[in-house]
Amino acid sequence: MSRFSRCIALFVIVCSCVFARTVNVGCPDFQQFYTRTAIGEKGYAVSLMSELSRYADWDVDYQQGTWDQCLSWLKNGKVDLVFPANYTAERASQYLYGSIPCGVDFASLFTKADEQRFFYQDPESWNGMVVGVLKGGVYGDSFRSYCKENHITFEVKEFSSFETLNDALEQGKVDTIIRSTFSMGMNQKLLCRFGYEDVFYLVGKNNVVLKEELDAAMDKTCAYLRFFRFQGFYDGIPFIPALIGLFALSEVFANFEQLLKSEGKAMKIEHVLPNRKDIKTISRAVVTGGLIGTFIGAIPGAGGDIAAFVSYSEAKRVSKHPELFGTGVPEGVAASESANNGCSGGAMIPMLSLGVPGDSNTAVLMGAFIMILCMNQI
């Protein structure tokens, strides 16, 4: 590298460090979401924003507070974005949502950590409880459906903010509260989860540039479903089937090109099934080839090719007119094909008795058996 090129590269690096944009992120005080310690910052928010900042060229600064404080900071411009946020029509009218979800959040039922009346995943113990919900929240309807399915009786009290909701639980005004799994408090325990929602980033209503940068970084970072929702393609198109398919397409195009260039001749097919004379001619070769194929198929690794060659050679050796073999006589064709077919049955013998596949077909079949066994044990 020349001196001039090195100077240009150094100038670009310095400029990227000096002019990197600082993005202020509002982090709700959820467990394991964001924690500031003596040795640094950690949590889900830090991990995700570190990945995004690699693509968006950001410096990230975190401001931690309650959920209501974070929304207030976003509204007055103290922070640039807040997450995780469920989608509501009211929020959509005040803020801009990211186009790609940044995660999935479950609706959860919490109670105080020292509560002895209610037990985890025990709906019978929850009858008669007083439930606190956020006014206009997205999980109220899901909880009502869950209670209806499990025949749970309850009383609902609505609160205007997360702070008053948590205070009501601590003061004993309600027995349980409904919040997202992200927002579990320090002195709370989980009773159940029901329903889930995608969560997004929130940015200021007029901050369109930041939203576009965020969407571009999310698109490069997260595994998001595009164009289709077929489960078999979630990990991408499998490599080996794609190669096989492309090879088949090349053959199709080559044959199609040959068909267009050549002039075909009409041929009359006299019969499809063999007549009595054909059956009498090939019967010995079929029986002999089937036995040879079964025997060779029972030898692991031999396969149908070896069986076909051995059977063809034996049919030619015992034939009264061996000089005709190689010109398409029925005995030669029948001997090779019957041995090839018999090999498939013979290959099952070592697979079922010893667990050793006899050829490639039984190896695939054995792999299918192992997959079924593993699925039944999960």
Contacts in CASP RR format, 6 or more apart in sequence:
PFRMAT RR
TARGET T0000
AUTHOR 0000-0000-0000
METHOD contacts of the structure
MODEL  1
MSRFSRCIALFVIVCSCVFARTVNVGCPDFQQFYTRTAIGEKGYAVSLMS
ELSRYADWDVDYQQGTWDQCLSWLKNGKVDLVFPANYTAERASQYLYGSI
PCGVDFASLFTKADEQRFFYQDPESWNGMVVGVLKGGVYGDSFRSYCKEN
HITFEVKEFSSFETLNDALEQGKVDTIIRSTFSMGMNQKLLCRFGYEDVF
YLVGKNNVVLKEELDAAMDKTCAYLRFFRFQGFYDGIPFIPALIGLFALS
EVFANFEQLLKSEGKAMKIEHVLPNRKDIKTISRAVVTGGLIGTFIGAIP
GAGGDIAAFVSYSEAKRVSKHPELFGTGVPEGVAASESANNGCSGGAMIP
MLSLGVPGDSNTAVLMGAFIMILCMNQI
1 9 0 8 1.000
16 57 0 8 1.000
20 57 0 8 1.000
20 58 0 8 1.000
20 59 0 8 1.000
21 56 0 8 1.000
21 57 0 8 1.000
21 58 0 8 1.000
21 59 0 8 1.000
22 58 0 8 1.000
22 59 0 8 1.000
22 60 0 8 1.000
22 61 0 8 1.000
23 53 0 8 1.000
23 56 0 8 1.000
23 58 0 8 1.000
23 59 0 8 1.000
23 60 0 8 1.000
23 61 0 8 1.000
23 80 0 8 1.000
23 81 0 8 1.000
23 210 0 8 1.000
24 61 0 8 1.000
24 62 0 8 1.000
24 63 0 8 1.000
24 78 0 8 1.000
24 79 0 8 1.000
24 80 0 8 1.000
24 81 0 8 1.000
25 45 0 8 1.000
25 49 0 8 1.000
25 60 0 8 1.000
25 61 0 8 1.000
25 62 0 8 1.000
25 63 0 8 1.000
25 79 0 8 1.000
25 80 0 8 1.000
25 81 0 8 1.000
25 82 0 8 1.000
25 83 0 8 1.000
26 62 0 8 1.000
26 63 0 8 1.000
26 64 0 8 1.000
26 65 0 8 1.000
26 70 0 8 1.000
26 73 0 8 1.000
26 74 0 8 1.000
26 79 0 8 1.000
26 81 0 8 1.000
26 82 0 8 1.000
27 33 0 8 1.000
27 34 0 8 1.000
27 45 0 8 1.000
27 62 0 8 1.000
27 63 0 8 1.000
27 64 0 8 1.000
27 65 0 8 1.000
27 70 0 8 1.000
28 34 0 8 1.000
28 64 0 8 1.000
28 65 0 8 1.000
28 66 0 8 1.000
28 67 0 8 1.000
28 70 0 8 1.000
28 82 0 8 1.000
28 182 0 8 1.000
28 183 0 8 1.000
29 64 0 8 1.000
29 65 0 8 1.000
29 66 0 8 1.000
30 182 0 8 1.000
30 183 0 8 1.000
30 184 0 8 1.000
30 185 0 8 1.000
31 184 0 8 1.000
31 185 0 8 1.000
31 186 0 8 1.000
32 43 0 8 1.000
32 44 0 8 1.000
33 43 0 8 1.000
33 44 0 8 1.000
33 45 0 8 1.000
33 182 0 8 1.000
34 41 0 8 1.000
34 43 0 8 1.000
34 44 0 8 1.000
34 45 0 8 1.000
34 46 0 8 1.000
34 62 0 8 1.000
34 64 0 8 1.000
35 41 0 8 1.000
35 42 0 8 1.000
35 43 0 8 1.000
36 62 0 8 1.000
36 64 0 8 1.000
41 62 0 8 1.000
45 62 0 8 1.000
45 83 0 8 1.000
46 62 0 8 1.000
48 102 0 8 1.000
48 221 0 8 1.000
49 58 0 8 1.000
49 60 0 8 1.000
50 60 0 8 1.000
51 221 0 8 1.000
52 58 0 8 1.000
52 214 0 8 1.000
52 217 0 8 1.000
52 218 0 8 1.000
52 221 0 8 1.000
53 59 0 8 1.000
53 60 0 8 1.000
53 217 0 8 1.000
55 216 0 8 1.000
55 217 0 8 1.000
55 220 0 8 1.000
55 221 0 8 1.000
56 213 0 8 1.000
56 214 0 8 1.000
56 216 0 8 1.000
56 217 0 8 1.000
63 70 0 8 1.000
63 73 0 8 1.000
63 78 0 8 1.000
63 79 0 8 1.000
66 162 0 8 1.000
66 163 0 8 1.000
67 162 0 8 1.000
67 183 0 8 1.000
68 161 0 8 1.000
68 162 0 8 1.000
68 163 0 8 1.000
70 79 0 8 1.000
70 82 0 8 1.000
71 82 0 8 1.000
71 202 0 8 1.000
73 79 0 8 1.000
73 82 0 8 1.000
74 80 0 8 1.000
74 81 0 8 1.000
74 82 0 8 1.000
74 95 0 8 1.000
74 202 0 8 1.000
74 203 0 8 1.000
74 204 0 8 1.000
75 94 0 8 1.000
75 204 0 8 1.000
77 204 0 8 1.000
80 203 0 8 1.000
80 204 0 8 1.000
80 207 0 8 1.000
80 210 0 8 1.000
81 201 0 8 1.000
81 202 0 8 1.000
81 203 0 8 1.000
81 204 0 8 1.000
81 210 0 8 1.000
81 214 0 8 1.000
82 201 0 8 1.000
82 202 0 8 1.000
83 102 0 8 1.000
83 199 0 8 1.000
83 200 0 8 1.000
83 201 0 8 1.000
83 202 0 8 1.000
84 102 0 8 1.000
84 103 0 8 1.000
84 105 0 8 1.000
84 180 0 8 1.000
84 182 0 8 1.000
84 199 0 8 1.000
84 200 0 8 1.000
84 201 0 8 1.000
85 91 0 8 1.000
85 97 0 8 1.000
85 199 0 8 1.000
85 200 0 8 1.000
85 201 0 8 1.000
85 202 0 8 1.000
86 105 0 8 1.000
86 137 0 8 1.000
86 138 0 8 1.000
86 180 0 8 1.000
86 197 0 8 1.000
86 198 0 8 1.000
86 199 0 8 1.000
86 200 0 8 1.000
87 97 0 8 1.000
87 138 0 8 1.000
87 197 0 8 1.000
87 198 0 8 1.000
87 200 0 8 1.000
88 136 0 8 1.000
88 137 0 8 1.000
88 138 0 8 1.000
90 136 0 8 1.000
91 97 0 8 1.000
91 202 0 8 1.000
94 205 0 8 1.000
95 202 0 8 1.000
95 203 0 8 1.000
95 204 0 8 1.000
95 205 0 8 1.000
96 202 0 8 1.000
96 203 0 8 1.000
96 204 0 8 1.000
96 205 0 8 1.000
96 207 0 8 1.000
96 208 0 8 1.000
96 211 0 8 1.000
97 200 0 8 1.000
97 201 0 8 1.000
97 202 0 8 1.000
98 200 0 8 1.000
98 201 0 8 1.000
98 202 0 8 1.000
98 203 0 8 1.000
98 211 0 8 1.000
98 214 0 8 1.000
98 215 0 8 1.000
98 218 0 8 1.000
99 211 0 8 1.000
99 215 0 8 1.000
99 218 0 8 1.000
100 200 0 8 1.000
100 215 0 8 1.000
100 218 0 8 1.000
100 219 0 8 1.000
100 222 0 8 1.000
100 224 0 8 1.000
101 198 0 8 1.000
101 199 0 8 1.000
101 200 0 8 1.000
101 222 0 8 1.000
101 224 0 8 1.000
102 199 0 8 1.000
102 200 0 8 1.000
102 201 0 8 1.000
102 218 0 8 1.000
102 222 0 8 1.000
103 198 0 8 1.000
103 199 0 8 1.000
104 196 0 8 1.000
104 197 0 8 1.000
104 198 0 8 1.000
104 199 0 8 1.000
105 180 0 8 1.000
105 181 0 8 1.000
105 182 0 8 1.000
105 196 0 8 1.000
105 197 0 8 1.000
105 198 0 8 1.000
105 199 0 8 1.000
106 180 0 8 1.000
106 181 0 8 1.000
106 193 0 8 1.000
106 194 0 8 1.000
106 195 0 8 1.000
106 196 0 8 1.000
107 138 0 8 1.000
107 139 0 8 1.000
107 140 0 8 1.000
107 142 0 8 1.000
107 143 0 8 1.000
107 178 0 8 1.000
107 179 0 8 1.000
107 180 0 8 1.000
107 181 0 8 1.000
107 193 0 8 1.000
107 194 0 8 1.000
107 195 0 8 1.000
107 196 0 8 1.000
107 197 0 8 1.000
108 178 0 8 1.000
108 179 0 8 1.000
108 180 0 8 1.000
108 181 0 8 1.000
108 184 0 8 1.000
108 190 0 8 1.000
108 191 0 8 1.000
108 192 0 8 1.000
108 193 0 8 1.000
108 194 0 8 1.000
109 126 0 8 1.000
109 131 0 8 1.000
109 143 0 8 1.000
109 176 0 8 1.000
109 177 0 8 1.000
109 178 0 8 1.000
109 190 0 8 1.000
109 191 0 8 1.000
109 192 0 8 1.000
109 193 0 8 1.000
109 194 0 8 1.000
110 169 0 8 1.000
110 176 0 8 1.000
110 177 0 8 1.000
110 178 0 8 1.000
110 179 0 8 1.000
110 184 0 8 1.000
110 185 0 8 1.000
110 188 0 8 1.000
110 189 0 8 1.000
110 190 0 8 1.000
110 191 0 8 1.000
111 118 0 8 1.000
111 169 0 8 1.000
111 175 0 8 1.000
111 176 0 8 1.000
111 177 0 8 1.000
111 188 0 8 1.000
111 189 0 8 1.000
111 191 0 8 1.000
112 169 0 8 1.000
112 170 0 8 1.000
112 187 0 8 1.000
112 188 0 8 1.000
112 189 0 8 1.000
113 187 0 8 1.000
113 188 0 8 1.000
113 189 0 8 1.000
114 187 0 8 1.000
115 175 0 8 1.000
115 189 0 8 1.000
117 125 0 8 1.000
117 175 0 8 1.000
118 125 0 8 1.000
118 126 0 8 1.000
118 129 0 8 1.000
118 175 0 8 1.000
118 176 0 8 1.000
118 191 0 8 1.000
119 125 0 8 1.000
119 191 0 8 1.000
120 189 0 8 1.000
120 190 0 8 1.000
120 191 0 8 1.000
120 192 0 8 1.000
121 191 0 8 1.000
121 192 0 8 1.000
123 147 0 8 1.000
123 150 0 8 1.000
123 151 0 8 1.000
123 152 0 8 1.000
123 192 0 8 1.000
126 152 0 8 1.000
126 154 0 8 1.000
126 176 0 8 1.000
126 191 0 8 1.000
127 152 0 8 1.000
127 153 0 8 1.000
127 154 0 8 1.000
128 152 0 8 1.000
128 153 0 8 1.000
128 154 0 8 1.000
128 155 0 8 1.000
129 154 0 8 1.000
129 155 0 8 1.000
129 175 0 8 1.000
129 176 0 8 1.000
130 154 0 8 1.000
130 155 0 8 1.000
130 156 0 8 1.000
130 157 0 8 1.000
130 173 0 8 1.000
130 174 0 8 1.000
130 175 0 8 1.000
130 176 0 8 1.000
131 143 0 8 1.000
131 154 0 8 1.000
131 155 0 8 1.000
131 156 0 8 1.000
131 157 0 8 1.000
131 174 0 8 1.000
131 175 0 8 1.000
131 176 0 8 1.000
131 177 0 8 1.000
131 178 0 8 1.000
132 156 0 8 1.000
132 157 0 8 1.000
132 158 0 8 1.000
132 159 0 8 1.000
132 165 0 8 1.000
132 168 0 8 1.000
132 169 0 8 1.000
132 174 0 8 1.000
132 176 0 8 1.000
132 177 0 8 1.000
132 178 0 8 1.000
133 139 0 8 1.000
133 140 0 8 1.000
133 143 0 8 1.000
133 156 0 8 1.000
133 157 0 8 1.000
133 158 0 8 1.000
133 159 0 8 1.000
133 165 0 8 1.000
133 177 0 8 1.000
133 178 0 8 1.000
134 158 0 8 1.000
134 159 0 8 1.000
134 160 0 8 1.000
134 161 0 8 1.000
134 162 0 8 1.000
134 165 0 8 1.000
134 178 0 8 1.000
134 179 0 8 1.000
135 158 0 8 1.000
135 159 0 8 1.000
135 160 0 8 1.000
136 158 0 8 1.000
138 197 0 8 1.000
139 178 0 8 1.000
139 179 0 8 1.000
139 180 0 8 1.000
139 195 0 8 1.000
139 197 0 8 1.000
140 178 0 8 1.000
142 194 0 8 1.000
142 195 0 8 1.000
143 178 0 8 1.000
143 194 0 8 1.000
146 152 0 8 1.000
146 192 0 8 1.000
146 194 0 8 1.000
146 195 0 8 1.000
147 153 0 8 1.000
147 154 0 8 1.000
157 168 0 8 1.000
157 173 0 8 1.000
157 174 0 8 1.000
159 165 0 8 1.000
159 168 0 8 1.000
162 179 0 8 1.000
162 183 0 8 1.000
165 177 0 8 1.000
165 179 0 8 1.000
166 177 0 8 1.000
166 185 0 8 1.000
168 174 0 8 1.000
168 177 0 8 1.000
169 176 0 8 1.000
169 177 0 8 1.000
169 188 0 8 1.000
170 187 0 8 1.000
176 191 0 8 1.000
180 199 0 8 1.000
181 190 0 8 1.000
181 193 0 8 1.000
182 199 0 8 1.000
184 190 0 8 1.000
201 214 0 8 1.000
201 218 0 8 1.000
203 210 0 8 1.000
203 211 0 8 1.000
203 214 0 8 1.000
204 210 0 8 1.000
218 224 0 8 1.000
223 234 0 8 1.000
225 234 0 8 1.000
274 282 0 8 1.000
278 330 0 8 1.000
281 330 0 8 1.000
281 331 0 8 1.000
282 330 0 8 1.000
282 331 0 8 1.000
282 333 0 8 1.000
282 334 0 8 1.000
284 331 0 8 1.000
285 311 0 8 1.000
285 315 0 8 1.000
285 330 0 8 1.000
285 331 0 8 1.000
285 332 0 8 1.000
285 334 0 8 1.000
285 335 0 8 1.000
285 338 0 8 1.000
286 334 0 8 1.000
286 335 0 8 1.000
286 338 0 8 1.000
287 338 0 8 1.000
288 311 0 8 1.000
288 314 0 8 1.000
288 315 0 8 1.000
288 335 0 8 1.000
288 338 0 8 1.000
289 307 0 8 1.000
289 311 0 8 1.000
289 314 0 8 1.000
289 315 0 8 1.000
289 335 0 8 1.000
289 338 0 8 1.000
289 339 0 8 1.000
289 342 0 8 1.000
290 311 0 8 1.000
290 338 0 8 1.000
290 339 0 8 1.000
290 341 0 8 1.000
290 342 0 8 1.000
292 307 0 8 1.000
292 310 0 8 1.000
292 311 0 8 1.000
292 314 0 8 1.000
292 339 0 8 1.000
293 304 0 8 1.000
293 307 0 8 1.000
293 310 0 8 1.000
293 311 0 8 1.000
293 338 0 8 1.000
293 339 0 8 1.000
293 340 0 8 1.000
293 342 0 8 1.000
293 343 0 8 1.000
293 346 0 8 1.000
294 342 0 8 1.000
294 343 0 8 1.000
294 345 0 8 1.000
294 346 0 8 1.000
295 346 0 8 1.000
296 302 0 8 1.000
296 303 0 8 1.000
296 304 0 8 1.000
296 306 0 8 1.000
296 307 0 8 1.000
296 310 0 8 1.000
296 339 0 8 1.000
296 343 0 8 1.000
297 303 0 8 1.000
297 304 0 8 1.000
297 307 0 8 1.000
297 342 0 8 1.000
297 343 0 8 1.000
297 344 0 8 1.000
297 345 0 8 1.000
297 346 0 8 1.000
297 347 0 8 1.000
297 349 0 8 1.000
297 358 0 8 1.000
297 359 0 8 1.000
298 346 0 8 1.000
298 347 0 8 1.000
298 349 0 8 1.000
298 350 0 8 1.000
298 358 0 8 1.000
299 350 0 8 1.000
299 358 0 8 1.000
300 350 0 8 1.000
300 356 0 8 1.000
300 357 0 8 1.000
300 358 0 8 1.000
301 358 0 8 1.000
301 359 0 8 1.000
302 343 0 8 1.000
302 358 0 8 1.000
302 359 0 8 1.000
303 343 0 8 1.000
303 347 0 8 1.000
303 358 0 8 1.000
303 359 0 8 1.000
303 360 0 8 1.000
304 339 0 8 1.000
304 340 0 8 1.000
304 343 0 8 1.000
304 359 0 8 1.000
307 339 0 8 1.000
307 340 0 8 1.000
307 342 0 8 1.000
307 343 0 8 1.000
308 336 0 8 1.000
308 337 0 8 1.000
308 339 0 8 1.000
308 340 0 8 1.000
309 336 0 8 1.000
310 339 0 8 1.000
311 335 0 8 1.000
311 336 0 8 1.000
311 338 0 8 1.000
311 339 0 8 1.000
312 325 0 8 1.000
312 332 0 8 1.000
312 335 0 8 1.000
312 336 0 8 1.000
312 339 0 8 1.000
314 335 0 8 1.000
315 325 0 8 1.000
315 331 0 8 1.000
315 332 0 8 1.000
315 334 0 8 1.000
315 335 0 8 1.000
316 322 0 8 1.000
316 325 0 8 1.000
316 332 0 8 1.000
319 325 0 8 1.000
319 331 0 8 1.000
321 329 0 8 1.000
325 331 0 8 1.000
325 332 0 8 1.000
326 332 0 8 1.000
343 359 0 8 1.000
344 359 0 8 1.000
344 361 0 8 1.000
344 362 0 8 1.000
346 358 0 8 1.000
347 357 0 8 1.000
347 358 0 8 1.000
347 359 0 8 1.000
347 361 0 8 1.000
347 362 0 8 1.000
348 362 0 8 1.000
350 356 0 8 1.000
350 357 0 8 1.000
350 358 0 8 1.000
351 357 0 8 1.000
351 358 0 8 1.000
351 362 0 8 1.000
351 365 0 8 1.000
351 366 0 8 1.000
355 366 0 8 1.000
357 363 0 8 1.000
357 365 0 8 1.000
357 366 0 8 1.000
END
